[in-house]
Amino acid sequence: MANNRAHKKQATQGPSANKKGGSGQVRIIAGQWRSRKLPIHDLEGLRPTTDRVRETLFNWLASDIAHARVLDCFGGSGALALESLSRYASFAKIIELQRSAAQQLKDNLKTLKCDHAEVVNADTLSVLQNGCDKGFDIVFIDPPFRQGLAEKTIQLLDTKGWLNRDALIYVEIESELTQLAIPASWQPLKEKTAGQVSYRLYQYQIEVQPTNGETHAIAD
């Protein structure tokens, strides 16, 4: 399957970042590590997400991020998970295939003296296929573009027990991808487009099976 080699990092890079190879920086916007800049590996294919998109996302999540269990399915620079931890998420699991990027994530967590996060250096779909023992409250899906990974990731999250009740799921995809298969249990909450990027927020609602066999989602 396609891997994270072309993974677009959730990063804001400073002037010192190189276009190919070398290193860049990720800046944390708010929270306990506000304005901290951390090094990232500037891998080929890196396409930074703008500050404006990240600020919008975390405005959406403002009342839900504290004490949440967070899953970052395609870690890259780790900016989404680090931003969540800075805003007092209780735990973050970050999946990243590229070894150098995963090691940099571990180093950055050590720099921040953060011991309530886990970096998994592995293929995302393989990890999700195995399921988990404890679900997550906030999930970030921001895969490499044009590799068909978004829908596969969504399906595995929905069927393998990764989502807690009322979990919030952020999906970032290429704007030309107008058709995206979303489970009936995922209620759309927000959607915006910025240039070549479409980003959306959903809420997972556990389905129940009534005695007549019809399926209904539990309302908030």
C-alpha positions as CSV (number, residue, x, y, z in Angstrom):
1,M,0.0,0.0,0.0
2,A,1.0,3.6,-0.2
3,N,3.1,4.8,2.6
4,N,3.9,8.1,4.3
5,R,6.9,9.0,2.1
6,A,5.0,11.9,0.5
7,H,3.3,12.7,3.8
8,K,2.5,16.4,4.2
9,K,3.7,17.6,7.5
10,Q,1.4,19.6,9.8
11,A,4.0,22.3,10.2
12,T,4.7,26.0,10.0
13,Q,8.3,26.3,8.8
14,G,10.6,29.2,9.3
15,P,12.9,30.8,6.8
16,S,15.6,28.3,7.7
17,A,13.7,25.3,6.3
18,N,15.0,23.7,3.2
19,K,12.8,22.6,0.3
20,K,14.6,19.3,-0.1
21,G,16.4,17.5,2.7
22,G,17.8,19.4,5.7
23,S,15.5,20.4,8.5
24,G,12.8,22.9,9.3
25,Q,10.8,23.9,12.3
26,V,7.3,23.5,13.7
27,R,5.8,26.2,15.9
28,I,3.3,25.5,18.6
29,I,0.5,28.1,18.5
30,A,-1.0,28.1,22.0
31,G,-1.1,26.4,25.4
32,Q,1.6,25.5,27.8
33,W,4.3,25.4,25.1
34,R,3.0,28.5,23.2
35,S,5.5,29.8,20.6
36,R,7.9,27.0,21.1
37,K,9.7,26.0,17.9
38,L,10.9,22.5,17.4
39,P,13.0,20.9,14.7
40,I,11.5,18.7,12.0
41,H,12.9,16.6,9.2
42,D,12.1,18.3,6.0
43,L,11.4,15.2,3.9
44,E,10.8,15.3,0.1
45,G,7.1,16.0,-0.6
46,L,6.6,18.1,2.5
47,R,3.7,20.6,2.1
48,P,3.2,22.6,5.2
49,T,-0.3,23.2,6.5
50,T,-0.8,27.0,7.1
51,D,-1.2,28.6,10.4
52,R,-4.6,29.8,9.4
53,V,-5.9,26.2,8.9
54,R,-4.4,25.0,12.2
55,E,-5.8,28.0,14.1
56,T,-9.3,27.3,12.6
57,L,-9.1,23.6,13.6
58,F,-8.1,24.3,17.2
59,N,-10.8,26.9,17.5
60,W,-13.2,24.2,16.5
61,L,-11.7,21.9,19.1
62,A,-11.3,24.5,21.8
63,S,-13.8,23.1,24.3
64,D,-12.9,19.5,23.8
65,I,-9.2,19.2,23.7
66,A,-8.3,19.3,27.4
67,H,-8.1,15.8,28.9
68,A,-8.9,14.2,25.6
69,R,-7.1,11.1,24.2
70,V,-5.8,12.0,20.8
71,L,-4.8,9.9,17.8
72,D,-2.7,11.4,15.0
73,C,-2.9,8.9,12.2
74,F,-0.3,10.4,9.9
75,G,2.1,12.2,12.3
76,G,4.6,13.9,10.0
77,S,6.0,16.8,12.0
78,G,3.6,16.0,14.8
79,A,2.2,19.5,14.9
80,L,-1.4,18.5,15.5
81,A,-0.5,16.1,18.3
82,L,2.0,18.5,19.9
83,E,-0.6,21.3,19.7
84,S,-3.1,19.1,21.4
85,L,-0.7,18.1,24.1
86,S,0.2,21.8,24.6
87,R,-3.5,22.4,25.2
88,Y,-3.6,19.7,27.8
89,A,-4.8,16.6,26.0
90,S,-4.3,13.7,28.4
91,F,-2.5,11.4,25.9
92,A,-1.5,11.4,22.2
93,K,-0.7,8.4,20.0
94,I,1.2,9.4,16.9
95,I,1.7,7.0,13.9
96,E,4.5,7.8,11.5
97,L,6.0,5.5,8.9
98,Q,9.2,7.4,8.2
99,R,11.9,6.4,10.7
100,S,13.7,9.7,10.8
101,A,10.5,11.7,11.3
102,A,9.4,9.3,14.0
103,Q,12.7,9.6,15.8
104,Q,12.5,13.4,15.6
105,L,9.0,13.2,17.1
106,K,10.4,11.2,20.0
107,D,13.2,13.7,20.5
108,N,10.8,16.6,20.5
109,L,8.7,15.0,23.1
110,K,11.8,14.5,25.3
111,T,12.7,18.2,24.8
112,L,9.2,19.1,26.0
113,K,9.6,16.7,28.9
114,C,6.3,15.1,27.8
115,D,5.8,11.6,29.0
116,H,2.1,11.1,28.0
117,A,2.5,10.5,24.3
118,E,3.5,7.5,22.2
119,V,5.2,7.5,18.8
120,V,4.6,4.4,16.7
121,N,7.0,4.0,13.8
122,A,4.8,1.9,11.5
123,D,2.4,1.8,8.6
124,T,-0.9,3.5,9.6
125,L,-3.3,1.1,8.0
126,S,-1.5,-1.9,9.5
127,V,-1.7,-0.3,13.0
128,L,-5.4,0.5,12.6
129,Q,-6.2,-2.9,11.3
130,N,-5.1,-4.4,14.6
131,G,-7.6,-2.4,16.6
132,C,-7.0,-1.0,20.1
133,D,-7.8,-1.7,23.7
134,K,-8.9,1.9,24.6
135,G,-10.5,4.3,22.1
136,F,-9.8,8.0,21.4
137,D,-11.7,11.2,21.8
138,I,-10.1,13.2,19.0
139,V,-8.6,11.8,15.8
140,F,-6.6,13.5,13.1
141,I,-6.7,12.1,9.5
142,D,-4.3,14.0,7.3
143,P,-2.8,11.5,4.9
144,P,-0.6,12.0,1.8
145,F,-2.7,13.4,-1.0
146,R,-3.8,11.4,-4.0
147,Q,-3.0,7.9,-2.6
148,G,-6.5,6.9,-1.5
149,L,-5.6,6.7,2.1
150,A,-8.3,8.8,3.6
151,E,-11.2,6.5,3.0
152,K,-9.2,3.4,4.0
153,T,-8.3,5.1,7.3
154,I,-11.9,6.2,7.9
155,Q,-13.2,2.7,7.4
156,L,-10.7,1.1,9.8
157,L,-11.3,3.7,12.5
158,D,-15.0,3.2,12.2
159,T,-14.9,-0.6,12.3
160,K,-11.9,-1.5,14.5
161,G,-12.9,0.2,17.8
162,W,-10.7,3.3,17.7
163,L,-13.4,5.8,18.4
164,N,-15.0,6.7,21.7
165,R,-18.6,7.8,21.9
166,D,-18.9,11.4,20.5
167,A,-15.3,11.3,19.3
168,L,-14.4,14.2,17.0
169,I,-12.6,13.4,13.8
170,Y,-10.7,15.9,11.7
171,V,-10.1,15.0,8.0
172,E,-7.9,17.0,5.7
173,I,-7.8,16.1,2.0
174,E,-7.1,17.6,-1.4
175,S,-9.9,20.0,-2.4
176,E,-10.5,18.3,-5.8
177,L,-11.6,15.1,-3.9
178,T,-15.3,15.9,-3.9
179,Q,-16.5,12.4,-3.1
180,L,-15.5,10.9,0.2
181,A,-17.2,7.8,1.7
182,I,-18.2,8.7,5.3
183,P,-19.9,6.3,7.6
184,A,-23.5,7.0,8.5
185,S,-22.5,7.3,12.2
186,W,-20.2,10.3,11.5
187,Q,-22.1,13.5,11.8
188,P,-20.6,16.4,9.8
189,L,-20.0,19.5,11.9
190,K,-17.7,21.8,10.0
191,E,-16.1,22.1,6.6
192,K,-13.9,24.7,4.9
193,T,-11.6,25.0,1.9
194,A,-8.3,26.8,1.7
195,G,-6.6,26.7,-1.6
196,Q,-5.9,23.1,-2.5
197,V,-6.9,21.8,0.9
198,S,-10.4,20.8,2.1
199,Y,-10.7,20.2,5.8
200,R,-13.7,18.9,7.8
201,L,-14.8,17.9,11.3
202,Y,-17.1,15.1,12.1
203,Q,-18.5,13.6,15.3
204,Y,-18.9,9.9,15.8
205,Q,-22.3,8.8,17.1
206,I,-22.6,5.2,18.3
207,E,-25.3,3.3,16.4
208,V,-27.8,1.1,18.2
209,Q,-29.9,-1.7,16.7
210,P,-33.6,-1.4,17.6
211,T,-35.7,-4.6,17.9
212,N,-37.2,-4.0,14.4
213,G,-33.7,-4.2,12.9
214,E,-33.5,-0.6,11.9
215,T,-30.3,1.3,12.7
216,H,-30.3,4.7,14.4
217,A,-27.6,6.9,15.7
218,I,-27.8,8.0,19.4
219,A,-28.4,11.7,19.4
220,D,-26.5,14.1,21.7
